[in-house]
Amino acid sequence: MSDARRRRMSGSERREQLLGVGRALFAARGLDGTSVEEIAAKARVSKPVVYEHFGGKEGLYAVVVDREMDRLLAAVTSAPTTEAGYRRKLELGALALLEYIEESTDGFRILVRDSHAGTGRGSYASLLSEIAARVEHLLGKEFGVQGYDEDIAAMYAQMLVGMIALTGQWWLDARRPRREDVAAHVVNLAWNGLGRLEERPALDPRRRARERERRERRQEKAQAKAEKARERARRRQPPPPREGAAPLEA
């Protein structure tokens, strides 16, 4: 960028530029590992410009964290408010987190790395608690309809959010399988439990129906095969001795 272009940059443009530069540096090195000098050098401005806009690196960091928390919270909590069924809501919530990680990798690294002291928003854990509180409200309603104890909705909300969040942290670096498959497997465990896992989970209900039909056909074939094996075994057994017949001598 030329000196003339930098001089034409408005105050709001300069602020956004510094936020972008700071976001990348904070993601790579954290708050403590980043200096005002590095931010200024990357943005090709003097240190006083950084202080003028944010009062220092802590102020810049606080704005970055606030933005990322708002973005993640909006993405994840919008899914459960849809009119879809509960499985679909869970799928959308898991997918929203993975989409955020994929599209805002630097932002997610910042959220999970540091404690964010002094930002006014707390930690990543407190953000997850905020999300869990919203999920708890929805679960409480459903638990009441189904006749379950509504008081345990808070515990189940923590379980669901924690499972999805921890999987997201793992996927941040793994990036395999693709996000739709990860979401499908998370929901597979949450919805079915270990005892009833789907062999090939999918977000598409039509694919799930086809897989269920194939699984049922395989089970029917296996049961029929087992029944035939039992019948053959029965036929090979000698008939029981007739009542009153003398026992065979050795």
Secondary structure, 3 states (H helix, E strand, C coil): CCHHHHHHCCHHHHHHHHHHHHHHHHHHHCCCCCCHHHHHHHHCCCHHHHHHHHCCHHHHHHHHHHHHHHHHHHHHHHHHHCCCCHHHHHHHHHHHHHHHHHHCHHHHHHHHHCCCCCCCCCCHHHHHHHHHHHHHHHHHHHHHHHCCCHHHHHHHHHHHHHHHHHHHHHHHHHCCCCHHHHHHHHHHHHHHCHHHCCCCCCCCHHHHHHHHHHHHHHHHHHHHHHHHHHHHHHHHCCCCCCCCCCCCCC
